[in-house]
Amino acid sequence: MRKWLLFLSIFFCACALKNSYIVPPYVVGKKIDISYLKTRWQDYFVYYSGPVYNPSAICFIIKDKSSKIQLHRKWKQIKDKKHFDEIFNRLEYLEPDLYVIIPENQLLGYLYTTDPTFLKKVSKDKYYLLDVSEQFNNIYYGGDGRCNSFTNP
């Protein structure tokens, strides 16, 4: 019985990784880190998710692959260095992880995020990236989870 449980757990984990579209870089053998993307951000279409004061993700879409991916309306584009640095520094505080967006062995971009999201296939060669919900950040919210601007003096 234990052998079957072990087999089934390995099988389902392998299937999950095979069908995942957003995975850590090492899973697909990519040797890239966030410092590289930070210095080369202008080589990508760059978007962030979450409020500007508390972003939850930065998405780097490869420019020649941008027609293959559609972003949820809550993703907002970053167009200048100052804005990129502000968003990046605010997100960095939350210690996000780097992922590759790679459906069916097509590298579309990278996702630097604090929380998972999903990439859905919408047609043969088109994908839809959901937004990443805002994460708790004690810089903007009190330790009890209440927003500081709404607490009584």
Secondary structure per residue as TSV (DSSP state, phi and psi in degrees):
chain	resnum	aa	ss	phi	psi
A	1	M	-	360.0	-41.8
A	2	R	H	-64.1	-36.5
A	3	K	H	-62.6	-40.1
A	4	W	H	-66.4	-40.9
A	5	L	H	-63.9	-41.8
A	6	L	H	-63.1	-45.9
A	7	F	H	-59.5	-48.1
A	8	L	H	-63.5	-40.3
A	9	S	H	-66.4	-40.8
A	10	I	H	-65.2	-42.8
A	11	F	H	-59.9	-48.9
A	12	F	H	-68.4	-35.3
A	13	C	H	-65.1	-43.0
A	14	A	H	-63.7	-41.3
A	15	C	H	-64.2	-40.3
A	16	A	H	-63.0	-44.1
A	17	L	H	-66.6	-40.4
A	18	K	H	-63.1	-36.4
A	19	N	H	-95.7	0.0
A	20	S	-	-76.3	141.0
A	21	Y	S	-101.8	-20.4
A	22	I	E	-122.6	109.9
A	23	V	E	-137.9	159.2
A	24	P	-	-61.7	148.9
A	25	P	G	-56.1	-37.7
A	26	Y	G	-64.9	-24.0
A	27	V	G	-63.5	-35.1
A	28	V	G	-107.0	12.2
A	29	G	T	76.6	20.1
A	30	K	-	-86.1	129.9
A	31	K	-	-105.5	85.8
A	32	I	-	-141.3	148.9
A	33	D	-	-133.4	170.8
A	34	I	H	-67.6	-27.6
A	35	S	H	-63.9	-36.7
A	36	Y	H	-63.1	-47.9
A	37	L	H	-65.1	-35.3
A	38	K	H	-63.9	-40.0
A	39	T	H	-79.8	-21.9
A	40	R	T	-112.0	24.2
A	41	W	G	-58.5	-28.6
A	42	Q	G	-73.3	-9.9
A	43	D	G	-80.4	-2.4
A	44	Y	E	-128.2	161.9
A	45	F	E	-84.3	124.5
A	46	V	E	-116.6	133.9
A	47	Y	E	-134.1	158.1
A	48	Y	E	-129.5	155.5
A	49	S	E	-120.4	148.3
A	50	G	S	97.2	174.5
A	51	P	-	-69.7	153.8
A	52	V	T	-60.3	-32.7
A	53	Y	T	-80.4	-14.9
A	54	N	S	-149.0	65.4
A	55	P	-	-65.6	151.0
A	56	S	-	-114.0	-9.8
A	57	A	E	-165.3	152.4
A	58	I	E	-125.0	133.2
A	59	C	E	-116.0	128.3
A	60	F	E	-109.7	108.8
A	61	I	E	-100.0	128.6
A	62	I	E	-63.9	127.8
A	63	K	G	-56.1	-44.1
A	64	D	G	-78.8	-2.0
A	65	K	G	-108.8	3.6
A	66	S	G	-63.8	-24.0
A	67	S	G	-73.7	-13.8
A	68	K	G	-90.4	-8.6
A	69	I	E	-132.5	134.2
A	70	Q	E	-115.8	134.6
A	71	L	E	-99.7	147.4
A	72	H	-	-56.6	151.1
A	73	R	T	-61.6	-17.7
A	74	K	T	-80.6	-10.2
A	75	W	-	-74.0	136.3
A	76	K	E	-120.8	138.4
A	77	Q	E	-79.1	144.0
A	78	I	E	-106.9	125.6
A	79	K	-	-117.9	-15.5
A	80	D	S	-130.2	159.8
A	81	K	H	-60.5	-43.3
A	82	K	H	-60.9	-46.1
A	83	H	H	-64.1	-43.6
A	84	F	H	-58.8	-48.2
A	85	D	H	-61.2	-41.2
A	86	E	H	-62.4	-49.0
A	87	I	H	-63.3	-46.2
A	88	F	H	-59.8	-46.8
A	89	N	H	-64.8	-37.6
A	90	R	H	-67.9	-40.3
A	91	L	H	-69.9	-38.8
A	92	E	H	-56.1	-33.0
A	93	Y	T	-58.0	-30.5
A	94	L	T	-86.5	2.2
A	95	E	-	55.3	61.3
A	96	P	-	-72.8	170.8
A	97	D	E	-115.1	154.3
A	98	L	E	-99.0	135.3
A	99	Y	E	-130.1	157.8
A	100	V	E	-103.7	144.7
A	101	I	E	-101.5	106.0
A	102	I	-	-142.0	71.6
A	103	P	G	-74.4	133.4
A	104	E	G	47.9	45.5
A	105	N	G	61.5	26.6
A	106	Q	-	-111.5	109.2
A	107	L	-	-73.4	114.1
A	108	L	-	-102.4	-25.1
A	109	G	E	167.6	-161.3
A	110	Y	E	-134.8	151.7
A	111	L	E	-130.0	121.8
A	112	Y	E	-109.4	107.6
A	113	T	E	-145.0	158.6
A	114	T	S	-95.3	-13.2
A	115	D	S	-151.2	149.4
A	116	P	-	-68.3	158.7
A	117	T	-	-143.4	-176.7
A	118	F	-	-128.9	146.6
A	119	L	E	-112.4	119.2
A	120	K	E	-107.2	138.7
A	121	K	E	-79.8	127.1
A	122	V	E	-111.0	-19.1
A	123	S	E	-158.4	-173.5
A	124	K	T	-52.7	-42.8
A	125	D	T	-130.5	26.8
A	126	K	E	-132.1	138.3
A	127	Y	E	-130.4	155.4
A	128	Y	E	-124.4	121.0
A	129	L	E	-99.3	119.4
A	130	L	-	-72.9	160.1
A	131	D	-	-76.6	171.3
A	132	V	-	-111.6	125.6
A	133	S	-	-67.3	153.2
A	134	E	-	-61.2	140.2
A	135	Q	-	-105.4	151.5
A	136	F	-	-62.4	134.2
A	137	N	-	-139.2	117.1
A	138	N	T	-70.2	-8.5
A	139	I	T	-69.0	-37.6
A	140	Y	T	-102.5	-19.0
A	141	Y	B	-126.8	144.5
A	142	G	-	-66.4	163.4
A	143	G	T	-59.2	-20.6
A	144	D	T	-91.0	5.3
A	145	G	S	91.0	-2.0
A	146	R	-	-90.0	145.8
A	147	C	B	-68.4	131.2
A	148	N	G	-58.7	-32.9
A	149	S	G	-71.8	-12.1
A	150	F	G	-108.3	2.9
A	151	T	S	-82.7	148.4
A	152	N	-	-81.4	143.5
A	153	P	-	-69.1	360.0
